[in-house]
Amino acid sequence: MVSRAEFTRRRRALMEIMGSNSIAILPSAKEVVRSRDTNFPFRQDSDFHYLSGFPEPDAVLVLVPGREHGEYVLFCREKDPVRETWDGRREGQAGAKKNYGCNDAFPIDDIDDILPGLMEGRDRIYYEFGNHPDFDNQIMGWINSLRAQVKNGAHPPGELIDLSHILHDMRLIKSPKEIEIMSRSAEISAFAHIEAMKACKPGKSEMQIEATLKYHFADHGAQYEAYHSIVAGGENACILHYVENNMPLNDGELLLIDAGCEFEGYAADISRTFPINGKFSDEQKHAYEWVLKANKEAIDQAVPGNPWTAPHDTAVRILTQGLVDMGILKGNLDQLIEEEAYKPYYMHKTGHWLGLDVHDVGDYIEDGEPRLLAEGMVLTVEPGLYFSPKTKGLDKKWWGIGIRIEDDVLIAKKGNQVLTSAVPKEIDQIEAIMANR
């Protein structure tokens, strides 16, 4: 787990950037109703977690650089034996100070009386407007209340600054501990993918394979999926965010799985595609080999100093060449790329940042140019080809083939490290695993 010392280091680093005479305010996530009087499982806001590790809803984190009585203030729920009997344990103010290192902790119900006083006299408020509309209104209400008292000597904050830009840049570069946790998340997810390959056979359902993934996530210490798993047989794989996972698995078709666990808050994100009956057909093999080539060569481009677009540009070139080789596209390679002729078969980017969120935070563009990759970043590399029966003019022999091969890649000091390398992706490796089911 991330240590209290690391959470402290993160808060100090943020406050150093904020400077003196400022204040940062960050609300927690809220519980979300699933239906009537039942809620979805609570998942903490990633920014809030990054700075505190505090796991409860109805909380507000406040950082006040230079505050005499302590710079880290937390508003949270009070201890309540009745509610704890029904809904689970609460830290309360004493637990927040003892276990999560805040200097002061106050009941969340007292926030109207206390937070405006912490804001008063500060020149700048750092806050993420737009994510919590109700709390946005509270913030503006407190500011307007202070403005109304200017004639009485009040000093309201004069500047509102987006906290997310600074905080998300911090989150983009992973610490050694974060890398350790993400490596474990990838390891658990890799094992689950291999077990899914072993469990797959014609006549089973997508739902059963999804259950295999979830079981092995939990069995190895990851209680939750990082996102809703995609378990897509046949032409369902041509739906990029297919989540129904309720169809039978048919002999002769491929199964595309895009799944990863969340371990200690950090996501893994892996895609593998394999034949349901354990043996690739000629057309499946042909398409798969081009996607695999794109995956490998795109990973080779994920190194320090390269623009983050380099893996995508490489994948596009290889996949377009593959489409020409398969007779699906015709013409000059450079012109086909310029015209985006590949788009009906490869319509998404080749990767995204990965961390506390599966589509993690951090700018992709800096000063109008693609961001350069740097040590400590983690991104996915996920080329694919999708041959939907709905694609106009596509030869029927390709119909229903959907392939994606996705790995999680850590940018290292020199080169990279593939965190998900334990999941086989060579054709002979996959067929060998499935032959021994």
Buried (B, 14 or more C-beta within 10 A) or exposed (E): EBEEEBBEEBBBEBBEBBEEBBBBBBBBBBBEEEEEEEEEEBBBBBBBBBBBBBBBBBBBBBBBBEBEEEBBBBBBBBBEEEEEEEEEEBBBBEBBBEEBBBEBBBBBEEBEEBBBEBBBEBBBBBBBBEBBEEBBEBBEEBBEBBEEEEEEEBBBBEEBBEBBEBBBBBBBBBBEBBBBBBBBBBBBBBBBBBBBBEBBBBEBBBBBBBBBBBEBBBEBEBEBBBBEBBBBBBBBBBBBEBBEBEBBBBEEBBBBBBBBBBBBBBBBBBBBBBBBBBBBBEBBEBBBBBBBBBBBBBBBBBBBEBBBBBBBBBBBBBBBBBBBEBEBBEEEBEEBBEEEBBEBBBEBBBBBBBBBBBEBBBEEEEEEEBBEBBBBBBBBBBBBBBBBEEBEEBEEEBBBBBBBBBBBBBBBEEEBBBBBBBBBBEBEEBBEBBEEE
